[in-house]
Amino acid sequence: MADHQSREILDEAGKRELEERLGVFAGCPVCVTGATGFVGSNLTRRLLGLGAKVTILVRKTSNKGTVAEFAEAGARVIYGDVTDMDSVREAVGGQTYVFHIAAMFREARHADSVYYDVNLGGTRNILDAAEEAGVKRVLHCSTIGVHSHIVNPPADENEPYAPTDVYQESKCEAEKLALERFRSGRVDGAVIRPAMIWGEGDTRILKLYKGVSHRRFPVFGSGVMPTHWIYVHDLVNAFLLAAITPEASGQVYIIAGAEPVSLNNLVEMVAERAGVKPLPFNIPVEPVQWVGSIVETICRPLGVEPPIHRRRADFFTKSRAFNTGKARRELGYRPGQTLKDEVDRIYTWYQEHGWLN
């Protein structure tokens, strides 16, 4: 049975209490890897807003506008890569907290070894440097993808590992390494497993919003499988809470929103917000999965990003619903809004920025 208390939303008093708790970051030296990505950039802005002394580890190819924004706001910029130990040591040295967000995500044009180099090797470098520097706590960003498909939802942190692609597998090995270091006492830290991340400015879920708004988004498969989303600002708060909660040492926390939603229902919610009707049919998913596999096989040796992915088609077939009771009890985590509020806020942002045109 679902943990109904996980549906509780942070009220105004709770939001004030949260801000008071997070006030400890004022003047605190922290490092963020992956600071120009979707999660990392939101986390960095939050830390800068709290008055933290932020160091970001970014690549020369990272978004220059975002890097300039953070530098202007007072962040210390270290150019390097999580696979380069010298730059990792420079970024991590002297920090109280390290938020390790950087990862190689789902880009099918890369060889499998690249995923392991970045996701596992990069995590090893961060942990080694943190141990050398005596960092107070490392917060490691994992993924609910380490579970892949949830047979009996909702799942909690005790759900067995069951990764099914190279991204999930490499992230799973990185999480195992982080937990081994944390629980052995070599490094203090905690693991955050985010659900499907979305929010204002997210480019991945934009395809669904735009497609539904223009009545060009068919649901593949039955559309009844539940998916749990996490609003990026709530995820950021969860990272910060895990950093300052002593009891979080060596722990894993699944962070998700107020409730899961089926794809059919999500499409209906977006369509209602857009003032349109959803398409009145679903499309079988199996042919799309086959085509995705074939296209990836052709494109990968050429170093070309495939126009269609097997993993993206698999999104329509996996059940991913979670119980966030542990984070609620131990961290004081609560989502800040309802699922409908999140859908509406994201839609409004896309609309105001002309992304739905």
KEKE-3310 file (N, C-alpha, C; in steps of 0.2 Angstrom, whole numbers, plus 5000, padded with zeros to 4 digits):
npx = (5004:5002:5012:5003:5006:5016:5011:5009:5010:5022:5018:5015:5021:5030:5038:5045:5051:5060:5068:5075:5082:5091:5098:5111:5120:5125:5139:5146:5159:5156:5156:5151:5148:5145:5138:5132:5122:5105:5100:5111:5113:5102:5104:5116:5112:5103:5111:5120:5110:5108:5119:5131:5148:5153:5160:5162:5165:5168:5168:5178:5169:5157:5141:5143:5136:5129:5140:5146:5136:5136:5149:5148:5139:5147:5153:5167:5176:5182:5190:5189:5187:5177:5184:5197:5209:5218:5211:5199:5204:5208:5196:5189:5196:5197:5183:5168:5156:5152:5144:5140:5135:5137:5137:5137:5124:5110:5116:5116:5126:5139:5152:5151:5161:5163:5153:5156:5168:5165:5154:5157:5171:5173:5166:5173:5185:5180:5177:5189:5197:5189:5191:5205:5205:5197:5184:5168:5155:5149:5138:5130:5123:5112:5101:5084:5084:5092:5084:5076:5063:5048:5041:5032:5025:5022:5040:5053:5068:5074:5072:5078:5093:5092:5097:5096:5102:5116:5118:5111:5117:5131:5128:5123:5134:5142:5135:5135:5149:5150:5142:5149:5161:5156:5149:5160:5167:5177:5174:5162:5145:5130:5117:5107:5093:5085:5068:5060:5065:5059:5055:5054:5062:5067:5072:5069:5056:5049:5046:5035:5026:5025:5021:5009:5002:5000:4993:5000:5006:5006:5002:5012:5010:5000:4999:4996:5005:5013:5022:5034:5037:5049:5050:5062:5066:5062:5070:5082:5081:5080:5093:5101:5095:5099:5113:5115:5109:5113:5110:5109:5120:5129:5117:5103:5092:5077:5070:5055:5040:5024:5014:5013:5010:5000:5005:4994:4986:4994:4996:4982:4981:4991:4985:4973:4977:4982:4971:4966:4961:4967:4975:4965:4969:4980:4997:5005:5019:5030:5035:5041:5051:5059:5063:5070:5081:5088:5091:5100:5110:5115:5119:5128:5142:5146:5146:5135:5121:5107:5091:5080:5078:5080:5079:5071:5059:5057:5053:5039:5035:5038:5036:5036:5035:5036:5039:5042:5044:5055:5064:5055:5053:5066:5074:5065:5059:5048:5037:5035:5023:5008:5005:4998:5000:5013:5013:5006:5014:5026:5021:5017:5029:5035:5026:5027:5040:5040:5042:5033:5029)
npy = (4994:5011:5024:5035:5047:5052:5060:5072:5090:5103:5116:5134:5137:5127:5129:5141:5136:5127:5136:5142:5132:5129:5140:5138:5137:5149:5157:5146:5134:5126:5113:5110:5098:5096:5108:5116:5108:5103:5099:5102:5116:5122:5119:5125:5139:5140:5138:5149:5159:5156:5161:5154:5149:5146:5134:5129:5115:5114:5110:5115:5116:5118:5126:5142:5154:5151:5148:5160:5168:5162:5165:5178:5180:5176:5164:5152:5147:5132:5125:5110:5092:5078:5067:5070:5070:5080:5093:5089:5088:5101:5108:5102:5103:5110:5111:5111:5104:5093:5092:5080:5080:5078:5069:5056:5056:5050:5048:5041:5040:5038:5027:5012:5012:5026:5030:5023:5028:5041:5041:5031:5031:5045:5047:5039:5047:5059:5055:5050:5062:5069:5062:5063:5077:5079:5082:5087:5081:5071:5072:5062:5060:5049:5038:5034:5025:5014:5004:5002:4994:4994:4981:4978:4991:5004:5006:5006:5011:4999:4991:4979:4981:4983:4987:4991:4996:5004:5017:5016:5005:5009:5020:5013:5005:5016:5021:5010:5010:5023:5021:5011:5017:5027:5020:5013:5022:5029:5041:5053:5053:5054:5046:5051:5047:5052:5053:5054:5068:5085:5102:5120:5125:5113:5102:5090:5085:5094:5090:5082:5091:5100:5093:5087:5100:5104:5093:5082:5072:5056:5043:5029:5012:5005:5016:5016:5013:5018:5033:5042:5058:5071:5087:5099:5109:5105:5093:5099:5105:5093:5088:5097:5096:5083:5085:5092:5085:5075:5061:5056:5051:5039:5034:5030:5039:5040:5052:5059:5066:5072:5062:5048:5047:5041:5039:5042:5050:5060:5066:5070:5080:5090:5092:5098:5109:5116:5118:5109:5094:5077:5066:5053:5040:5026:5020:5005:5000:4991:4990:5003:5001:4991:4998:5008:5001:4996:5008:5014:5004:5007:5020:5022:5017:5027:5038:5047:5055:5045:5048:5042:5032:5016:5016:5027:5024:5013:5020:5021:5009:5005:5003:5015:5019:5026:5025:5038:5039:5037:5048:5058:5055:5055:5066:5076:5080:5087:5088:5103:5107:5102:5088:5093:5107:5107:5103:5113:5124:5122:5121:5135:5141:5137:5142:5156:5158:5155:5142:5133:5135)
npz = (5000:4996:5004:5012:5018:5012:5003:5008:5008:5008:5019:5022:5034:5035:5025:5029:5040:5034:5026:5037:5042:5032:5032:5037:5027:5023:5019:5019:5013:4998:4985:4968:4956:4939:4937:4927:4921:4921:4934:4942:4939:4945:4958:4961:4959:4970:4981:4980:4982:4995:5001:5001:4999:4984:4974:4957:4947:4930:4913:4899:4888:4893:4896:4892:4895:4907:4915:4916:4922:4935:4939:4940:4950:4960:4961:4962:4949:4942:4929:4922:4924:4929:4927:4927:4938:4944:4942:4949:4962:4965:4964:4975:4986:5002:5004:5013:5010:4996:4982:4971:4956:4942:4928:4914:4904:4895:4881:4866:4856:4862:4867:4877:4887:4890:4898:4909:4912:4916:4924:4934:4936:4937:4949:4958:4958:4964:4977:4981:4981:4990:5002:5004:5006:5018:5018:5024:5021:5007:4994:4984:4968:4962:4954:4951:4941:4944:4948:4938:4931:4941:4949:4959:4963:4976:4977:4989:4997:4999:4988:4976:4966:4948:4935:4918:4906:4899:4905:4917:4923:4924:4933:4944:4948:4952:4963:4972:4974:4981:4992:4998:5002:5010:5021:5026:5033:5027:5020:5023:5019:5008:4998:4985:4977:4964:4957:4941:4934:4933:4928:4927:4912:4908:4896:4891:4895:4888:4875:4877:4882:4872:4861:4865:4866:4853:4848:4844:4850:4852:4864:4867:4869:4883:4892:4905:4915:4930:4933:4943:4947:4950:4956:4951:4960:4972:4973:4974:4987:4994:4993:5000:5013:5015:5016:5028:5038:5052:5054:5041:5036:5027:5021:5010:5000:4992:4982:4977:4970:4975:4971:4961:4943:4929:4912:4903:4911:4914:4901:4899:4909:4904:4892:4896:4902:4891:4884:4874:4866:4871:4859:4852:4853:4856:4852:4847:4856:4854:4840:4839:4849:4843:4831:4837:4843:4831:4825:4834:4834:4821:4821:4832:4830:4821:4828:4829:4836:4839:4830:4836:4851:4859:4873:4876:4870:4879:4890:4890:4895:4907:4925:4937:4952:4969:4987:4997:5011:5019:5017:5021:5034:5040:5034:5034:5023:5011:4997:4988:4982:4973:4961:4951:4952:4948:4935:4929:4932:4925:4912:4911:4911:4900:4890:4892:4889:4875:4871:4867:4854)
capx = (5000:5006:5013:4999:5008:5021:5007:5009:5014:5025:5014:5019:5025:5035:5043:5049:5056:5065:5073:5079:5087:5096:5102:5118:5124:5128:5147:5149:5162:5153:5158:5146:5150:5139:5134:5129:5117:5098:5100:5117:5112:5097:5107:5120:5108:5100:5117:5122:5105:5108:5125:5136:5154:5152:5165:5160:5169:5165:5172:5178:5164:5151:5137:5147:5132:5128:5146:5147:5131:5138:5155:5146:5136:5152:5156:5173:5175:5187:5189:5192:5182:5178:5189:5204:5210:5221:5205:5195:5207:5208:5189:5186:5200:5195:5176:5164:5151:5153:5138:5142:5129:5140:5136:5136:5117:5108:5118:5118:5132:5145:5153:5149:5166:5163:5148:5159:5174:5163:5149:5160:5178:5172:5164:5179:5190:5177:5177:5196:5199:5186:5194:5211:5204:5194:5177:5163:5150:5148:5131:5131:5117:5111:5095:5079:5085:5096:5079:5073:5056:5046:5036:5026:5025:5028:5046:5057:5076:5076:5071:5084:5096:5090:5098:5095:5105:5123:5118:5109:5122:5136:5126:5122:5141:5145:5131:5138:5156:5149:5140:5155:5165:5152:5148:5166:5170:5182:5171:5155:5141:5124:5115:5100:5090:5079:5064:5060:5066:5057:5054:5055:5068:5068:5071:5067:5049:5046:5043:5028:5021:5024:5017:5002:4999:4999:4990:5005:5009:5002:5005:5014:5008:4994:4999:4993:5011:5014:5029:5035:5041:5052:5051:5069:5067:5061:5076:5088:5080:5082:5101:5103:5093:5103:5119:5115:5106:5118:5108:5109:5127:5128:5110:5101:5085:5073:5066:5050:5035:5018:5011:5015:5004:5001:5006:4988:4983:4998:4994:4976:4982:4994:4980:4968:4980:4983:4965:4965:4959:4972:4974:4960:4971:4987:5001:5009:5026:5035:5038:5046:5057:5063:5066:5075:5087:5091:5094:5106:5116:5118:5122:5133:5149:5147:5147:5130:5116:5101:5085:5075:5081:5076:5078:5066:5053:5056:5050:5032:5033:5041:5032:5041:5032:5040:5037:5047:5043:5061:5066:5050:5054:5073:5076:5060:5058:5041:5036:5032:5017:5004:5007:4994:5004:5020:5011:5004:5020:5030:5017:5017:5036:5036:5022:5030:5047:5039:5045:5028:5027)
capy = (5000:5017:5028:5041:5053:5055:5065:5079:5096:5108:5122:5140:5137:5122:5133:5146:5132:5125:5141:5143:5126:5130:5146:5136:5137:5155:5158:5139:5132:5120:5112:5107:5096:5096:5114:5119:5104:5105:5099:5106:5123:5124:5118:5131:5145:5140:5139:5156:5162:5155:5164:5149:5151:5140:5132:5124:5111:5114:5109:5121:5115:5119:5132:5148:5159:5148:5149:5168:5169:5160:5168:5185:5179:5175:5157:5151:5142:5128:5121:5103:5087:5073:5061:5073:5071:5087:5098:5087:5090:5108:5110:5099:5105:5116:5112:5108:5099:5092:5089:5077:5079:5077:5062:5055:5054:5045:5049:5034:5040:5036:5020:5010:5014:5033:5030:5020:5033:5047:5040:5027:5034:5051:5046:5037:5053:5064:5051:5050:5069:5071:5058:5067:5084:5079:5085:5085:5076:5071:5071:5058:5060:5043:5038:5028:5020:5008:4999:5001:4993:4992:4975:4979:4998:5008:5004:5010:5011:4992:4988:4977:4984:4980:4991:4987:4999:5006:5022:5013:5000:5013:5024:5008:5004:5022:5021:5005:5013:5028:5018:5007:5022:5031:5015:5010:5027:5033:5047:5054:5055:5051:5045:5054:5044:5056:5051:5057:5075:5090:5108:5125:5125:5106:5101:5083:5084:5099:5086:5080:5097:5104:5088:5087:5106:5104:5087:5078:5067:5049:5038:5023:5007:5006:5022:5015:5012:5024:5036:5047:5064:5076:5095:5100:5113:5100:5089:5103:5105:5087:5087:5102:5093:5077:5088:5095:5080:5070:5054:5054:5048:5032:5032:5032:5042:5041:5058:5060:5071:5070:5056:5046:5048:5037:5044:5044:5055:5066:5069:5073:5086:5094:5094:5102:5116:5119:5119:5105:5087:5073:5061:5048:5033:5025:5017:5000:5002:4986:4992:5008:4998:4988:5003:5011:4997:4996:5014:5015:5000:5010:5027:5022:5017:5033:5044:5051:5054:5043:5052:5038:5028:5011:5018:5032:5020:5009:5024:5020:5002:5004:5006:5018:5023:5026:5028:5043:5039:5037:5055:5062:5055:5057:5072:5082:5082:5087:5092:5110:5108:5096:5086:5098:5113:5106:5103:5120:5129:5120:5123:5142:5143:5135:5146:5163:5158:5154:5135:5129:5137)
capz = (5000:4996:5010:5010:5021:5007:4999:5012:5004:5013:5020:5022:5040:5034:5020:5033:5044:5029:5025:5043:5043:5026:5033:5039:5021:5022:5021:5019:5006:4994:4978:4964:4950:4934:4939:4921:4919:4924:4942:4945:4939:4950:4965:4962:4960:4977:4986:4979:4985:5002:5003:5001:4995:4979:4969:4952:4942:4924:4907:4894:4883:4897:4894:4894:4898:4914:4919:4917:4927:4941:4941:4941:4956:4966:4962:4960:4943:4941:4923:4922:4922:4935:4925:4928:4946:4946:4943:4955:4969:4965:4966:4981:4992:5007:5004:5018:5007:4989:4979:4965:4951:4936:4925:4907:4903:4889:4874:4863:4852:4865:4868:4884:4891:4891:4903:4915:4914:4919:4930:4939:4937:4940:4956:4962:4959:4969:4983:4983:4983:4997:5008:5005:5009:5024:5016:5029:5018:5000:4992:4978:4965:4959:4950:4952:4936:4946:4949:4931:4931:4948:4948:4964:4966:4976:4979:4993:4996:4999:4981:4973:4960:4942:4929:4911:4901:4901:4909:4923:4925:4927:4939:4949:4951:4955:4969:4976:4977:4985:4998:5002:5005:5016:5026:5029:5036:5023:5018:5026:5013:5008:4991:4983:4971:4961:4952:4935:4936:4928:4931:4922:4908:4907:4888:4890:4895:4883:4869:4878:4883:4865:4857:4867:4865:4846:4847:4840:4855:4854:4869:4865:4874:4886:4895:4912:4919:4934:4933:4948:4945:4956:4954:4952:4966:4978:4973:4977:4994:4997:4993:5005:5019:5017:5018:5035:5043:5054:5053:5034:5035:5024:5019:5003:5000:4986:4982:4972:4971:4980:4969:4954:4938:4923:4906:4900:4915:4913:4895:4900:4913:4900:4887:4899:4903:4885:4881:4869:4868:4869:4854:4855:4852:4858:4847:4850:4858:4852:4834:4841:4852:4838:4827:4841:4843:4825:4823:4838:4831:4815:4823:4837:4827:4817:4833:4828:4840:4835:4831:4840:4855:4862:4880:4876:4869:4885:4895:4890:4897:4914:4931:4942:4958:4975:4993:5000:5018:5023:5016:5024:5041:5042:5032:5035:5016:5009:4991:4989:4978:4971:4955:4946:4952:4945:4928:4927:4932:4919:4906:4911:4910:4893:4886:4893:4885:4868:4869:4864:4848)
cpx = (5004:5006:5009:5002:5014:5018:5007:5013:5016:5020:5018:5024:5031:5040:5047:5054:5061:5070:5077:5084:5092:5100:5110:5122:5127:5135:5150:5152:5159:5156:5152:5149:5144:5135:5131:5123:5110:5098:5105:5116:5107:5100:5112:5117:5105:5105:5119:5117:5105:5115:5131:5142:5155:5158:5162:5165:5166:5170:5172:5172:5157:5147:5140:5142:5130:5134:5147:5142:5133:5144:5153:5143:5141:5155:5163:5173:5182:5186:5193:5187:5183:5182:5196:5205:5213:5215:5201:5198:5207:5201:5187:5190:5197:5187:5173:5159:5153:5147:5140:5136:5131:5139:5135:5129:5116:5109:5120:5124:5138:5146:5152:5154:5166:5158:5152:5165:5171:5159:5153:5167:5178:5170:5169:5184:5187:5178:5185:5199:5195:5189:5201:5210:5200:5187:5172:5158:5150:5141:5131:5124:5117:5105:5091:5080:5089:5091:5076:5066:5054:5040:5030:5027:5020:5034:5049:5064:5078:5075:5078:5086:5094:5091:5098:5098:5112:5123:5116:5114:5128:5135:5125:5129:5144:5141:5134:5145:5155:5147:5145:5159:5162:5151:5154:5169:5175:5180:5164:5151:5134:5122:5108:5099:5084:5075:5065:5060:5063:5056:5055:5062:5070:5067:5068:5059:5045:5043:5036:5023:5020:5020:5010:4998:4997:4995:4994:5009:5005:5006:5006:5013:5002:4993:4997:4999:5012:5021:5029:5040:5044:5053:5058:5070:5066:5067:5081:5087:5082:5090:5103:5101:5098:5111:5120:5112:5111:5116:5108:5115:5126:5122:5109:5094:5082:5069:5061:5044:5029:5015:5013:5009:5005:5002:4999:4985:4987:4997:4987:4977:4986:4989:4975:4971:4981:4977:4963:4963:4965:4970:4970:4962:4978:4990:5005:5016:5031:5038:5043:5052:5062:5067:5072:5082:5091:5095:5100:5112:5119:5122:5128:5140:5151:5148:5141:5124:5110:5095:5079:5079:5077:5075:5072:5059:5051:5052:5042:5030:5035:5037:5037:5037:5035:5037:5043:5046:5049:5064:5061:5052:5061:5076:5071:5058:5050:5041:5033:5025:5014:5007:5004:4998:5010:5018:5010:5010:5025:5027:5018:5024:5037:5033:5025:5037:5046:5042:5040:5026:5030)
cpy = (5006:5021:5035:5047:5056:5060:5072:5084:5100:5114:5128:5140:5132:5125:5138:5142:5129:5130:5143:5138:5127:5136:5144:5136:5144:5155:5151:5137:5126:5119:5108:5105:5096:5102:5117:5114:5106:5105:5103:5114:5126:5124:5124:5137:5145:5141:5146:5160:5162:5158:5160:5151:5145:5140:5127:5121:5110:5112:5115:5121:5117:5125:5138:5153:5157:5149:5156:5170:5168:5163:5175:5185:5177:5168:5157:5146:5139:5124:5115:5098:5082:5068:5064:5074:5077:5092:5096:5089:5097:5111:5107:5101:5111:5116:5108:5102:5099:5089:5087:5075:5077:5070:5062:5053:5050:5048:5043:5034:5038:5029:5019:5013:5021:5033:5028:5025:5039:5045:5036:5030:5041:5051:5044:5043:5058:5061:5051:5057:5071:5068:5062:5074:5085:5083:5082:5080:5077:5069:5068:5058:5053:5043:5033:5023:5014:5003:4997:5000:4991:4987:4976:4986:4999:5005:5009:5009:5004:4988:4986:4981:4980:4984:4987:4991:5002:5012:5020:5009:5004:5017:5019:5007:5010:5023:5016:5007:5018:5025:5014:5012:5026:5026:5012:5016:5031:5040:5047:5056:5052:5051:5047:5050:5048:5052:5054:5065:5080:5097:5113:5125:5118:5105:5094:5082:5089:5095:5084:5086:5100:5099:5088:5094:5107:5098:5083:5073:5061:5046:5031:5018:5009:5013:5022:5014:5019:5027:5042:5052:5068:5083:5096:5105:5109:5096:5093:5104:5099:5086:5091:5099:5087:5079:5089:5091:5075:5063:5052:5051:5041:5030:5034:5034:5043:5047:5059:5065:5068:5064:5054:5047:5043:5042:5046:5050:5061:5070:5073:5080:5091:5097:5099:5109:5120:5120:5115:5098:5082:5068:5055:5041:5032:5020:5011:5002:4997:4988:4998:5006:4995:4993:5006:5007:4996:5002:5016:5011:5003:5016:5027:5022:5023:5039:5049:5049:5051:5047:5048:5033:5022:5013:5023:5029:5016:5013:5023:5013:5001:5007:5009:5023:5021:5028:5032:5044:5040:5045:5059:5062:5057:5063:5078:5084:5082:5090:5098:5112:5102:5094:5091:5104:5113:5106:5110:5125:5128:5122:5131:5144:5142:5140:5153:5163:5156:5147:5131:5130:5132)
cpz = (5000:5003:5009:5013:5017:5002:5002:5008:5010:5013:5021:5029:5039:5029:5024:5037:5040:5028:5031:5044:5037:5027:5035:5033:5020:5024:5021:5013:5004:4987:4974:4958:4945:4935:4933:4919:4923:4931:4945:4945:4944:4957:4966:4963:4968:4982:4986:4983:4992:5005:5004:4997:4990:4975:4964:4948:4936:4918:4903:4889:4887:4895:4896:4897:4905:4918:4921:4922:4934:4944:4943:4948:4962:4966:4959:4955:4942:4934:4923:4920:4928:4933:4926:4935:4948:4947:4948:4961:4970:4967:4973:4987:4996:5007:5010:5015:4999:4987:4972:4961:4944:4934:4917:4907:4897:4883:4870:4858:4855:4867:4876:4889:4894:4898:4910:4917:4918:4925:4936:4941:4940:4947:4960:4963:4964:4976:4986:4985:4989:5003:5009:5008:5015:5023:5022:5027:5010:4999:4985:4974:4961:4955:4952:4946:4938:4948:4943:4932:4938:4947:4952:4967:4972:4979:4984:4992:4996:4993:4978:4967:4954:4936:4923:4905:4904:4906:4916:4927:4928:4933:4945:4952:4954:4962:4974:4979:4982:4992:5002:5005:5011:5022:5029:5033:5033:5022:5021:5020:5013:5000:4990:4977:4968:4957:4946:4936:4930:4932:4925:4918:4906:4899:4887:4890:4891:4877:4870:4878:4876:4861:4859:4866:4858:4844:4842:4844:4856:4860:4866:4870:4877:4890:4902:4917:4923:4933:4939:4946:4951:4953:4956:4958:4973:4979:4976:4984:4998:4998:4999:5012:5020:5019:5026:5040:5045:5053:5046:5032:5033:5022:5012:5004:4993:4986:4976:4974:4975:4978:4962:4949:4932:4917:4903:4904:4914:4906:4895:4904:4908:4895:4890:4900:4897:4881:4875:4871:4866:4863:4856:4854:4855:4853:4850:4851:4855:4845:4835:4844:4847:4833:4830:4842:4837:4823:4827:4836:4825:4817:4827:4834:4823:4821:4832:4833:4837:4836:4835:4844:4858:4869:4880:4875:4876:4890:4896:4893:4904:4919:4936:4947:4964:4981:4996:5007:5022:5023:5020:5032:5044:5040:5033:5028:5014:5002:4992:4986:4976:4964:4950:4946:4948:4937:4925:4927:4927:4913:4905:4909:4902:4888:4887:4889:4878:4866:4866:4857:4842)
residu = (MET:ALA:ASP:HIS:GLN:SER:ARG:GLU:ILE:LEU:ASP:GLU:ALA:GLY:LYS:ARG:GLU:LEU:GLU:GLU:ARG:LEU:GLY:VAL:PHE:ALA:GLY:CYS:PRO:VAL:CYS:VAL:THR:GLY:ALA:THR:GLY:PHE:VAL:GLY:SER:ASN:LEU:THR:ARG:ARG:LEU:LEU:GLY:LEU:GLY:ALA:LYS:VAL:THR:ILE:LEU:VAL:ARG:LYS:THR:SER:ASN:LYS:GLY:THR:VAL:ALA:GLU:PHE:ALA:GLU:ALA:GLY:ALA:ARG:VAL:ILE:TYR:GLY:ASP:VAL:THR:ASP:MET:ASP:SER:VAL:ARG:GLU:ALA:VAL:GLY:GLY:GLN:THR:TYR:VAL:PHE:HIS:ILE:ALA:ALA:MET:PHE:ARG:GLU:ALA:ARG:HIS:ALA:ASP:SER:VAL:TYR:TYR:ASP:VAL:ASN:LEU:GLY:GLY:THR:ARG:ASN:ILE:LEU:ASP:ALA:ALA:GLU:GLU:ALA:GLY:VAL:LYS:ARG:VAL:LEU:HIS:CYS:SER:THR:ILE:GLY:VAL:HIS:SER:HIS:ILE:VAL:ASN:PRO:PRO:ALA:ASP:GLU:ASN:GLU:PRO:TYR:ALA:PRO:THR:ASP:VAL:TYR:GLN:GLU:SER:LYS:CYS:GLU:ALA:GLU:LYS:LEU:ALA:LEU:GLU:ARG:PHE:ARG:SER:GLY:ARG:VAL:ASP:GLY:ALA:VAL:ILE:ARG:PRO:ALA:MET:ILE:TRP:GLY:GLU:GLY:ASP:THR:ARG:ILE:LEU:LYS:LEU:TYR:LYS:GLY:VAL:SER:HIS:ARG:ARG:PHE:PRO:VAL:PHE:GLY:SER:GLY:VAL:MET:PRO:THR:HIS:TRP:ILE:TYR:VAL:HIS:ASP:LEU:VAL:ASN:ALA:PHE:LEU:LEU:ALA:ALA:ILE:THR:PRO:GLU:ALA:SER:GLY:GLN:VAL:TYR:ILE:ILE:ALA:GLY:ALA:GLU:PRO:VAL:SER:LEU:ASN:ASN:LEU:VAL:GLU:MET:VAL:ALA:GLU:ARG:ALA:GLY:VAL:LYS:PRO:LEU:PRO:PHE:ASN:ILE:PRO:VAL:GLU:PRO:VAL:GLN:TRP:VAL:GLY:SER:ILE:VAL:GLU:THR:ILE:CYS:ARG:PRO:LEU:GLY:VAL:GLU:PRO:PRO:ILE:HIS:ARG:ARG:ARG:ALA:ASP:PHE:PHE:THR:LYS:SER:ARG:ALA:PHE:ASN:THR:GLY:LYS:ALA:ARG:ARG:GLU:LEU:GLY:TYR:ARG:PRO:GLY:GLN:THR:LEU:LYS:ASP:GLU:VAL:ASP:ARG:ILE:TYR:THR:TRP:TYR:GLN:GLU:HIS:GLY:TRP:LEU:ASN)
# end
